[in-house]
Amino acid sequence: MKNVDNKSNIVIKETPDGSYTFQLPDLNETYHSINGAKTESQYVYIDQGISKCNSDPICVFEMGYGSGLNAFLTWKFAVTYQKKILYTGKTA
């Protein structure tokens, strides 16, 4: 763990999937799942979202593009399953 800010006691913690998250140890709170950002996005965005969509093409609009992890996982899904996906990401 790496301390980011001594005032708020925020640390950067490596998670089991190799990604990182911010943690507030005093509150036992993390920004992403304790299993990791990649695992969280894969489950929520792909497994419970895009993979259940039957339209062709699949149209996705993401507000708050962030790190681009959801876009990357969407691309990976499209290539793996030969799906056409029209993806629009908008930064806040």
Backbone as JSON, one array per atom type, in Angstrom:
{
  "sequence": "MKNVDNKSNIVIKETPDGSYTFQLPDLNETYHSINGAKTESQYVYIDQGISKCNSDPICVFEMGYGSGLNAFLTWKFAVTYQKKILYTGKTA",
  "N": [[0.84, -1.18, 0.0], [0.47, 2.23, -0.74], [0.78, 5.39, 0.65], [-1.19, 8.11, -0.17], [-2.09, 10.62, 0.65], [-1.43, 12.25, 3.54], [-3.19, 13.7, 5.2], [-5.88, 12.8, 4.75], [-5.5, 10.12, 4.91], [-5.53, 8.39, 2.71], [-4.84, 5.56, 0.79], [-3.17, 3.75, -1.84], [-4.03, 0.67, -3.05], [-3.08, -2.51, -4.14], [-5.07, -4.88, -5.82], [-6.55, -8.24, -5.87], [-6.87, -8.87, -8.65], [-4.82, -7.57, -9.84], [-5.17, -4.92, -10.47], [-5.51, -1.53, -9.24], [-6.78, 0.26, -6.37], [-8.22, 3.01, -4.55], [-8.04, 3.34, -1.05], [-9.6, 3.93, 2.07], [-8.43, 3.38, 4.98], [-9.27, 3.97, 7.63], [-12.03, 3.97, 7.47], [-12.49, 1.56, 6.4], [-13.02, 1.36, 3.65], [-13.21, 1.13, 0.11], [-12.55, 2.42, -3.23], [-13.04, 0.96, -5.58], [-14.25, -2.42, -6.07], [-13.12, -4.76, -3.61], [-12.04, -6.89, -4.84], [-11.0, -5.91, -7.15], [-10.76, -3.46, -9.81], [-10.92, -4.33, -12.49], [-12.15, -6.85, -12.24], [-14.56, -6.04, -11.07], [-15.66, -4.35, -13.11], [-15.83, -6.18, -15.23], [-17.75, -7.99, -14.25], [-20.05, -6.34, -13.61], [-20.44, -4.56, -15.85], [-19.93, -6.02, -18.24], [-20.59, -8.92, -17.91], [-23.13, -8.81, -16.61], [-24.42, -6.96, -18.14], [-23.71, -5.99, -21.09], [-23.26, -8.57, -22.23], [-25.73, -9.74, -22.05], [-27.3, -8.52, -23.84], [-29.25, -8.58, -26.73], [-29.46, -7.2, -29.09], [-28.53, -6.12, -32.44], [-26.66, -3.96, -34.18], [-25.06, -3.76, -30.9], [-25.68, -1.01, -28.95], [-23.93, 1.31, -27.07], [-23.74, 3.74, -24.57], [-21.63, 5.55, -22.61], [-21.43, 7.52, -19.86], [-19.13, 9.59, -18.35], [-16.38, 8.67, -18.83], [-13.95, 7.92, -17.56], [-11.21, 5.84, -16.77], [-11.22, 4.38, -19.04], [-11.52, 1.68, -18.88], [-13.96, 0.22, -19.05], [-14.54, 0.62, -21.75], [-12.37, -0.69, -22.93], [-12.83, -3.36, -22.04], [-15.26, -3.78, -23.31], [-14.5, -3.67, -26.01], [-12.81, -5.92, -26.04], [-14.72, -7.93, -25.49], [-16.32, -7.66, -27.8], [-14.54, -8.43, -29.84], [-13.88, -11.06, -29.05], [-16.4, -12.36, -29.14], [-17.3, -11.76, -31.63], [-19.07, -9.54, -32.06], [-20.9, -6.7, -33.14], [-20.44, -3.53, -31.94], [-21.56, -0.37, -31.16], [-20.05, 2.19, -29.73], [-20.14, 4.85, -27.53], [-18.44, 7.17, -25.68], [-18.5, 9.57, -23.14], [-16.91, 12.2, -21.61], [-17.14, 13.76, -18.43]],
  "CA": [[0.0, 0.0, 0.0], [1.19, 3.49, -0.81], [-0.01, 6.49, 1.2], [-1.36, 9.18, -1.14], [-2.34, 11.9, 1.3], [-1.38, 12.05, 4.99], [-4.34, 14.32, 5.87], [-7.08, 11.97, 4.67], [-5.1, 8.74, 5.09], [-5.88, 7.62, 1.51], [-3.75, 4.73, 0.3], [-3.4, 3.01, -3.07], [-3.89, -0.73, -2.71], [-3.18, -3.47, -5.23], [-6.15, -5.82, -5.58], [-6.23, -9.58, -6.36], [-6.79, -8.99, -10.11], [-3.65, -6.83, -10.3], [-5.48, -3.5, -10.62], [-5.34, -0.76, -8.01], [-7.91, 1.02, -5.89], [-7.99, 3.87, -3.4], [-8.63, 2.81, 0.16], [-9.61, 4.72, 3.3], [-8.36, 2.36, 6.03], [-10.03, 4.35, 8.83], [-13.43, 3.64, 7.23], [-12.51, 0.25, 5.75], [-13.77, 1.66, 2.42], [-12.41, 1.21, -1.12], [-13.23, 3.05, -4.35], [-13.51, -0.16, -6.4], [-14.42, -3.67, -5.34], [-11.87, -5.26, -3.02], [-11.53, -7.88, -5.79], [-10.32, -5.19, -8.21], [-11.54, -2.7, -10.79], [-11.16, -5.15, -13.67], [-13.14, -7.85, -11.86], [-15.82, -5.32, -10.88], [-16.18, -3.92, -14.41], [-16.17, -7.38, -16.0], [-19.0, -8.54, -13.73], [-21.17, -5.41, -13.7], [-20.6, -3.95, -17.17], [-19.95, -7.01, -19.33], [-21.34, -10.13, -17.61], [-24.53, -8.51, -16.26], [-24.93, -5.92, -19.03], [-23.52, -6.16, -22.53], [-23.39, -9.97, -22.68], [-27.15, -10.13, -22.04], [-27.97, -7.71, -24.85], [-29.46, -9.35, -27.95], [-29.59, -6.36, -30.29], [-27.42, -6.15, -33.4], [-25.52, -3.92, -33.27], [-25.27, -3.33, -29.53], [-25.34, 0.41, -28.81], [-23.52, 1.62, -25.7], [-23.37, 5.12, -24.23], [-21.06, 5.61, -21.27], [-21.22, 8.88, -19.35], [-18.07, 9.54, -17.36], [-15.48, 7.68, -19.45], [-12.98, 7.46, -16.57], [-9.92, 5.31, -17.22], [-11.41, 3.65, -20.3], [-11.56, 0.24, -18.62], [-15.19, -0.35, -19.63], [-14.38, 0.64, -23.21], [-11.44, -1.77, -23.27], [-13.5, -4.65, -21.85], [-16.27, -3.87, -24.36], [-13.76, -4.03, -27.23], [-12.37, -7.31, -25.87], [-15.92, -8.74, -25.65], [-16.72, -7.6, -29.21], [-13.59, -9.24, -30.63], [-14.02, -12.46, -28.64], [-17.69, -12.93, -29.53], [-17.63, -11.27, -32.97], [-20.26, -8.7, -31.93], [-20.74, -5.31, -33.56], [-20.84, -2.65, -30.85], [-21.4, 1.06, -31.4], [-19.69, 2.64, -28.39], [-19.91, 6.29, -27.36], [-18.03, 7.53, -24.31], [-18.55, 11.02, -22.91], [-16.31, 12.64, -20.35], [-18.0, 14.7, -17.7]],
  "C": [[0.88, 1.23, 0.0], [0.29, 4.6, -0.31], [-0.02, 7.64, 0.2], [-1.4, 10.54, -0.45], [-2.39, 11.68, 2.82], [-2.59, 12.62, 5.72], [-5.55, 13.4, 5.89], [-6.78, 10.48, 4.81], [-5.54, 7.85, 3.93], [-4.65, 6.83, 1.07], [-4.16, 4.09, -1.03], [-3.08, 1.55, -2.76], [-4.01, -1.59, -3.96], [-4.23, -4.52, -4.85], [-5.81, -7.19, -6.19], [-6.14, -9.72, -7.89], [-5.64, -8.18, -10.71], [-3.91, -5.36, -10.56], [-5.34, -2.83, -9.26], [-6.63, -0.03, -7.65], [-7.46, 1.95, -4.78], [-8.68, 3.26, -2.2], [-8.53, 3.84, 1.28], [-9.62, 3.72, 4.46], [-9.18, 2.69, 7.27], [-11.51, 3.98, 8.71], [-13.6, 2.24, 6.65], [-13.3, 0.32, 4.44], [-12.8, 1.72, 1.24], [-13.24, 1.83, -2.24], [-13.83, 1.99, -5.28], [-13.73, -1.37, -5.5], [-13.08, -4.1, -4.75], [-11.26, -6.35, -3.9], [-10.82, -7.23, -6.98], [-11.25, -4.54, -9.21], [-11.88, -3.54, -12.01], [-12.24, -6.19, -13.38], [-14.51, -7.22, -11.71], [-16.45, -4.94, -12.22], [-16.6, -5.11, -15.26], [-17.53, -7.91, -15.55], [-20.18, -7.61, -14.0], [-21.45, -4.99, -15.14], [-20.75, -4.97, -18.29], [-20.88, -8.18, -19.0], [-22.82, -9.87, -17.32], [-25.16, -7.46, -17.18], [-24.82, -6.32, -20.49], [-23.73, -7.6, -22.99], [-24.84, -10.44, -22.72], [-27.96, -9.38, -23.1], [-28.05, -8.49, -26.17], [-29.54, -8.5, -29.22], [-28.35, -6.47, -31.17], [-27.53, -4.94, -34.31], [-25.96, -3.56, -31.84], [-24.82, -1.88, -29.44], [-25.08, 0.72, -27.34], [-23.21, 3.1, -25.6], [-22.86, 5.1, -22.81], [-20.78, 7.06, -20.9], [-20.19, 8.8, -18.24], [-17.07, 8.47, -17.74], [-14.42, 7.13, -18.49], [-11.67, 7.0, -17.18], [-10.02, 4.61, -18.57], [-11.49, 2.15, -20.12], [-12.81, -0.4, -19.21], [-15.12, -0.39, -21.15], [-13.46, -0.5, -23.66], [-12.11, -3.14, -23.14], [-14.6, -4.87, -22.89], [-15.63, -4.29, -25.68], [-13.34, -5.5, -27.19], [-13.55, -8.28, -26.06], [-16.33, -8.81, -27.12], [-15.83, -8.47, -30.07], [-13.78, -10.73, -30.32], [-15.27, -13.1, -29.19], [-18.18, -12.44, -30.89], [-18.95, -10.49, -32.98], [-19.94, -7.3, -32.45], [-21.29, -4.43, -32.44], [-20.54, -1.22, -31.25], [-21.25, 1.71, -30.02], [-19.44, 4.14, -28.39], [-19.58, 6.54, -25.91], [-17.98, 9.04, -24.2], [-17.9, 11.33, -21.58], [-17.2, 13.69, -19.72], [-17.58, 16.13, -17.92]]
}
